Amino acid sequence: AVYSPFETVTVLALDAWWAETCAKTIIVSGSLELAERHGNAGLVIEPDGTTRCFGGFEAYFLTPDPH
Protein backbone atom coordinates (compact mmCIF):
# COMPACT_ATOMS: atom_id res chain seq x y z
CA ALA A 1 0.00 0.00 0.00
CA VAL A 2 1.13 3.52 -0.78
CA TYR A 3 0.72 6.25 1.83
CA SER A 4 -0.53 9.50 0.37
CA PRO A 5 -1.33 12.78 2.09
CA PHE A 6 -4.34 13.03 -0.25
CA GLU A 7 -7.63 11.12 -0.10
CA THR A 8 -8.92 12.36 -3.47
CA VAL A 9 -7.28 14.14 -6.40
CA THR A 10 -8.92 15.80 -9.40
CA VAL A 11 -6.87 17.32 -12.22
CA LEU A 12 -8.11 19.30 -15.23
CA ALA A 13 -6.09 18.92 -18.42
CA LEU A 14 -6.69 19.10 -22.17
CA ASP A 15 -6.34 15.32 -22.48
CA ALA A 16 -7.97 12.79 -20.16
CA TRP A 17 -4.89 10.54 -20.19
CA TRP A 18 -2.74 13.44 -18.98
CA ALA A 19 -5.20 14.41 -16.23
CA GLU A 20 -5.19 10.78 -15.04
CA THR A 21 -1.37 10.61 -15.17
CA CYS A 22 -1.06 13.80 -13.13
CA ALA A 23 -3.66 12.68 -10.59
CA LYS A 24 -1.93 9.32 -10.05
CA THR A 25 1.46 11.02 -9.79
CA ILE A 26 0.09 13.37 -7.12
CA ILE A 27 -1.36 10.44 -5.15
CA VAL A 28 1.87 8.41 -5.31
CA SER A 29 4.36 11.26 -4.84
CA GLY A 30 2.29 13.38 -2.44
CA SER A 31 3.35 16.43 -4.47
CA LEU A 32 1.46 18.82 -6.75
CA GLU A 33 4.66 19.73 -8.62
CA LEU A 34 4.07 17.80 -11.88
CA ALA A 35 0.56 19.15 -12.42
CA GLU A 36 1.48 22.72 -11.46
CA ARG A 37 4.63 22.71 -13.60
CA HIS A 38 2.53 21.87 -16.66
CA GLY A 39 -0.12 24.48 -15.90
CA ASN A 40 -2.89 22.10 -14.87
CA ALA A 41 -5.55 23.05 -12.35
CA GLY A 42 -7.05 20.75 -9.79
CA LEU A 43 -8.29 19.93 -6.35
CA VAL A 44 -6.97 17.67 -3.59
CA ILE A 45 -8.80 16.47 -0.51
CA GLU A 46 -6.78 15.37 2.51
CA PRO A 47 -7.89 12.54 4.83
CA ASP A 48 -9.09 15.06 7.44
CA GLY A 49 -11.39 16.68 4.85
CA THR A 50 -9.18 19.70 4.13
CA THR A 51 -9.68 20.77 0.52
CA ARG A 52 -6.96 22.57 -1.44
CA CYS A 53 -7.18 23.97 -4.94
CA PHE A 54 -4.19 24.53 -7.20
CA GLY A 55 -3.50 26.05 -10.60
CA GLY A 56 -6.48 28.41 -10.51
CA PHE A 57 -9.09 25.67 -10.02
CA GLU A 58 -11.17 28.12 -7.96
CA ALA A 59 -12.20 29.80 -11.22
CA TYR A 60 -14.26 26.71 -12.10
CA PHE A 61 -16.56 27.05 -9.09
CA LEU A 62 -19.88 28.79 -9.54
CA THR A 63 -20.58 31.57 -7.07
CA PRO A 64 -24.08 32.70 -6.17
CA ASP A 65 -25.29 35.86 -7.89
CA PRO A 66 -25.53 38.55 -5.17
CA HIS A 67 -28.44 40.26 -6.99
C-alpha positions as a Markdown table, in Angstrom:
| # | Residue | x | y | z |
|---|---|---|---|---|
| 1 | Ala | 0.0 | 0.0 | 0.0 |
| 2 | Val | 1.1 | 3.5 | -0.8 |
| 3 | Tyr | 0.7 | 6.2 | 1.8 |
| 4 | Ser | -0.5 | 9.5 | 0.4 |
| 5 | Pro | -1.3 | 12.8 | 2.1 |
| 6 | Phe | -4.3 | 13.0 | -0.2 |
| 7 | Glu | -7.6 | 11.1 | -0.1 |
| 8 | Thr | -8.9 | 12.4 | -3.5 |
| 9 | Val | -7.3 | 14.1 | -6.4 |
| 10 | Thr | -8.9 | 15.8 | -9.4 |
| 11 | Val | -6.9 | 17.3 | -12.2 |
| 12 | Leu | -8.1 | 19.3 | -15.2 |
| 13 | Ala | -6.1 | 18.9 | -18.4 |
| 14 | Leu | -6.7 | 19.1 | -22.2 |
| 15 | Asp | -6.3 | 15.3 | -22.5 |
| 16 | Ala | -8.0 | 12.8 | -20.2 |
| 17 | Trp | -4.9 | 10.5 | -20.2 |
| 18 | Trp | -2.7 | 13.4 | -19.0 |
| 19 | Ala | -5.2 | 14.4 | -16.2 |
| 20 | Glu | -5.2 | 10.8 | -15.0 |
| 21 | Thr | -1.4 | 10.6 | -15.2 |
| 22 | Cys | -1.1 | 13.8 | -13.1 |
| 23 | Ala | -3.7 | 12.7 | -10.6 |
| 24 | Lys | -1.9 | 9.3 | -10.1 |
| 25 | Thr | 1.5 | 11.0 | -9.8 |
| 26 | Ile | 0.1 | 13.4 | -7.1 |
| 27 | Ile | -1.4 | 10.4 | -5.2 |
| 28 | Val | 1.9 | 8.4 | -5.3 |
| 29 | Ser | 4.4 | 11.3 | -4.8 |
| 30 | Gly | 2.3 | 13.4 | -2.4 |
| 31 | Ser | 3.3 | 16.4 | -4.5 |
| 32 | Leu | 1.5 | 18.8 | -6.8 |
| 33 | Glu | 4.7 | 19.7 | -8.6 |
| 34 | Leu | 4.1 | 17.8 | -11.9 |
| 35 | Ala | 0.6 | 19.2 | -12.4 |
| 36 | Glu | 1.5 | 22.7 | -11.5 |
| 37 | Arg | 4.6 | 22.7 | -13.6 |
| 38 | His | 2.5 | 21.9 | -16.7 |
| 39 | Gly | -0.1 | 24.5 | -15.9 |
| 40 | Asn | -2.9 | 22.1 | -14.9 |
| 41 | Ala | -5.5 | 23.0 | -12.4 |
| 42 | Gly | -7.1 | 20.8 | -9.8 |
| 43 | Leu | -8.3 | 19.9 | -6.3 |
| 44 | Val | -7.0 | 17.7 | -3.6 |
| 45 | Ile | -8.8 | 16.5 | -0.5 |
| 46 | Glu | -6.8 | 15.4 | 2.5 |
| 47 | Pro | -7.9 | 12.5 | 4.8 |
| 48 | Asp | -9.1 | 15.1 | 7.4 |
| 49 | Gly | -11.4 | 16.7 | 4.8 |
| 50 | Thr | -9.2 | 19.7 | 4.1 |
| 51 | Thr | -9.7 | 20.8 | 0.5 |
| 52 | Arg | -7.0 | 22.6 | -1.4 |
| 53 | Cys | -7.2 | 24.0 | -4.9 |
| 54 | Phe | -4.2 | 24.5 | -7.2 |
| 55 | Gly | -3.5 | 26.0 | -10.6 |
| 56 | Gly | -6.5 | 28.4 | -10.5 |
| 57 | Phe | -9.1 | 25.7 | -10.0 |
| 58 | Glu | -11.2 | 28.1 | -8.0 |
| 59 | Ala | -12.2 | 29.8 | -11.2 |
| 60 | Tyr | -14.3 | 26.7 | -12.1 |
| 61 | Phe | -16.6 | 27.1 | -9.1 |
| 62 | Leu | -19.9 | 28.8 | -9.5 |
| 63 | Thr | -20.6 | 31.6 | -7.1 |
| 64 | Pro | -24.1 | 32.7 | -6.2 |
| 65 | Asp | -25.3 | 35.9 | -7.9 |
| 66 | Pro | -25.5 | 38.5 | -5.2 |
| 67 | His | -28.4 | 40.3 | -7.0 |
